[in-house]
Amino acid sequence: MFLGSIITMAFMSMLFTWIYNNTGGSVFAALLFHPMVNLSTYVVFPVFETQTGPLYYLISMITVAIIILAVFGAKRMVRGGK
């Protein structure tokens, strides 16, 4: 569980970075994304109440981050796009 949490946080930080950099440095967009992730994870789809939920959550975070990297490239993950 601890290793899965560390991996999930790493990929979530990639998503936060991508949102921040691709909205012109909007902190508000990143701040809005955070409660939406929490709302969907704990209220709408309570993934941590099942035994396989955390695994699916980890796999979905990795998949979304890889898709974003594949579609937009690593250059969109750095400030200024250089």
C-alpha positions as CSV (number, residue, x, y, z in Angstrom):
1,M,0.0,0.0,0.0
2,F,2.8,2.4,0.8
3,L,4.6,1.8,-2.5
4,G,1.4,2.2,-4.4
5,S,0.8,5.5,-2.7
6,I,4.2,6.8,-3.6
7,I,3.8,5.8,-7.2
8,T,0.3,7.4,-7.3
9,M,1.6,10.6,-5.9
10,A,4.4,10.7,-8.5
11,F,2.0,10.3,-11.4
12,M,-0.5,12.7,-9.8
13,S,2.2,15.3,-9.6
14,M,2.8,14.9,-13.3
15,L,-0.9,15.6,-13.9
16,F,-0.8,18.7,-11.7
17,T,2.3,19.9,-13.5
18,W,0.7,19.4,-16.9
19,I,-2.4,21.3,-15.9
20,Y,-0.4,24.1,-14.4
21,N,1.9,24.5,-17.4
22,N,-0.9,24.2,-20.0
23,T,-3.2,26.7,-18.5
24,G,-0.7,29.5,-18.6
25,G,0.5,28.9,-15.0
26,S,-3.0,29.0,-13.5
27,V,-2.8,28.0,-9.9
28,F,-6.6,28.1,-9.8
29,A,-6.8,25.3,-12.4
30,A,-4.6,23.1,-10.3
31,L,-6.5,24.1,-7.2
32,L,-9.7,23.1,-8.9
33,F,-8.3,19.8,-10.1
34,H,-7.3,18.8,-6.6
35,P,-10.8,18.7,-5.0
36,M,-12.3,17.2,-8.1
37,V,-9.9,14.3,-7.7
38,N,-10.7,14.0,-4.1
39,L,-14.4,14.2,-4.7
40,S,-14.3,11.5,-7.4
41,T,-12.0,9.3,-5.3
42,Y,-13.7,9.4,-1.9
43,V,-17.3,10.4,-2.6
44,V,-18.5,9.5,-6.1
45,F,-16.4,6.4,-6.6
46,P,-15.1,5.4,-3.1
47,V,-12.2,3.4,-4.4
48,F,-10.6,2.8,-1.0
49,E,-13.6,1.0,0.4
50,T,-12.9,-2.1,-1.8
51,Q,-9.9,-4.4,-1.9
52,T,-9.1,-3.9,-5.6
53,G,-10.0,-0.2,-5.8
54,P,-6.5,1.2,-5.0
55,L,-5.0,-1.0,-7.6
56,Y,-7.4,0.2,-10.3
57,Y,-6.9,3.8,-9.1
58,L,-3.1,3.4,-9.5
59,I,-3.5,1.9,-12.9
60,S,-5.8,4.6,-14.0
61,M,-3.4,7.4,-12.8
62,I,-0.5,5.8,-14.6
63,T,-2.6,5.3,-17.8
64,V,-3.8,8.9,-17.8
65,A,-0.3,10.3,-17.2
66,I,1.2,8.1,-20.0
67,I,-1.5,9.1,-22.4
68,I,-0.9,12.8,-21.7
69,L,2.8,12.3,-22.2
70,A,2.3,10.4,-25.4
71,V,-0.2,12.9,-26.9
72,F,1.4,16.2,-25.8
73,G,5.0,15.2,-25.3
74,A,7.5,15.9,-22.5
75,K,8.1,19.4,-23.7
76,R,4.7,20.4,-22.4
77,M,5.7,19.2,-18.9
78,V,8.3,22.0,-18.4
79,R,7.6,25.6,-17.8
80,G,7.8,27.7,-21.0
81,G,7.5,24.6,-23.3
82,K,11.2,24.7,-24.2
